[in-house]
Amino acid sequence: MKNEDDSKRNLSEELTELRQRVAELEAIETEREEKEQLDLESRRKRDKNNALVLSGLPIFLGFIIFILNRPYFMQFFNPATRTCGLPIIGVAILLAVAAYPSLRKSFSIIESGRQSLGLLFAVLVLAFMILPAILMLLLGPAAMLLLTSPLGEMMK
């Protein structure tokens, strides 16, 4: 009888220890899941900021050119070249705005584990959206100056 009571007591103690161990393991697992969630949120914020910076680059450079060399940039608004200048600005802004969700998508593809596909998509967005927008804003006024110059008149 005494032996039976001891074994019950031992089983009860072991069961209590097992419950405590399970509770500890559950707490560790919950903490790990919370940390992973915070890491995921911080990566998403980082990706959002990266996409915003890259897609905002053409607009930022346009403002810098406007501030540093206003007569050059004002060629976009020159009455003789306005029909060409305003669409160039519009297309550059449209490309920059369209690049933002495209870059966000490429970053989410990278996060999903398909890194080469995501990087390829990001490079294509940079090559076919961001770079042309930058070039339009940098070289557009020079092209319009050429159009209004005597050389441009001879080409017509």
N, C-alpha and C positions, 0 to 999 in steps of 0.2 A: 503494500500500500504506500509506504513511504517512498519507495522507489518510483512508483507511479506518479506521486505528487511532485517529486523532484523532476521527473521527465516533463511533466506538464509545465512546471515553472520554467524549465530550460527552454521548452518550446515557446512559451509566452515571451520570454526574454529575447529569444532569437527572432520571433515575429516582430517584436517592438523594434529591434535593431534593424531588421529588414525594412520596416516602414520608414524609419528615420533615414536610412540609406537611399530609399526610393525618393523620399521628399528632397533630400540633398541633390540627387541626380536631376530631378525635375527642376529644381531651382537653378542648377548649372545650365541645363538645356534652355530654360526660359531666358536666362541672362545672355547666352550665346545667340539665341534668335533675335533678341533686342539689339545686340551689337551688330549683327548682320543687317538688320533693318536700318540702323543708323548709317552703316557703311554704304548701303544701297542709296539711301537718301542723299548722302554727301556726294556720292559719285554722280547722281542725277543732277544735283545742283551744279557741280563742276562742269558736267557736259552742257548744261543749259547756258552757263556763263561762257564757255568756250565757243559755242555756236553763236551766241550773241556778239561776242567780240569779233569773230571771223566774218560774220555777215554784216556787221556794222562798220567794218574797215573801209569799204568804198565811200560810204557816207561821211565818215570821219575824215578821210583824205580829201574829199570834196570841200568840206568846211575849212580844212587847213589851207588848201589852195586858195579858197576864197579870201581868207584872212591875209595870207602872205602875198598874194599876187592878184589883187582884185581886178585890175584891167584885163588880165589874161582870162580869168574865170568869167568875166562879164561878156565875153564873146558868145557865150551861150544865149545871152539876152539881147545881143545886138540886133536891131531891126532888120538888118540885111541877112542875118543868119539865124534868126529866131525860129524859123520853120524847121531848121535842122537841129538847133541847140536844145530846145525844150523837149523834143522826143528823146534826145540822147540822155538828158537828165532823168526823164521818166523811165526809160528802159534800165538805166543804171540803178535807180532806186528799186524798181520792180525786181531786178535780178538779186539785189541785196536782200530784199524782203523775202523772196522765194527761197533764198539759200538757207535761211534760218531753220524752217521745218525740215528741209532736206538734210542739213547737218545734224539736227537732233535725231532724225531717223538713222543716219549712219552711225551715230554714237550708240543708239539703242541696239543696232545690229551687232556692233562690237561687243556690247555688254552681254548679248545673248550667246556669245561664244563663237560666232562666225567672224573672226577678226579680219581675215583677208577680204571677205566680201564687204565688210563695213569700211575698211580702209580704202578699198577700191572706190566705193561709193563716195566717200569723203573727198578723195582726190579728184574724182569727176566733178563733184559740186564745186570745188575750188577752181578747177581748170575751166569749167564751162559757165560758171555763174559769177564767182567773186572776181577772178582775174579780168574777164571782159568788162565788168562794171568799173573796176579800177582804171583799166586802160581807156575806157570811154571818157571818164572824168579827167584823166591826165592828158590825153591826146586830142580830145574833142575840140577844145579851143584852138589848138594848133591847126587842125584840119580846117576849121572855119576861117581862120586867118588866111590860110592858103586859098580857100575858095573866094575870098573877097579881095585878094591881091591881084595885081595885073597878070601874074602867071595863071591864076585861077580863071581869070576872064578869058585868057587865050585858050584854056582847055575846054571852055563851053562851046 
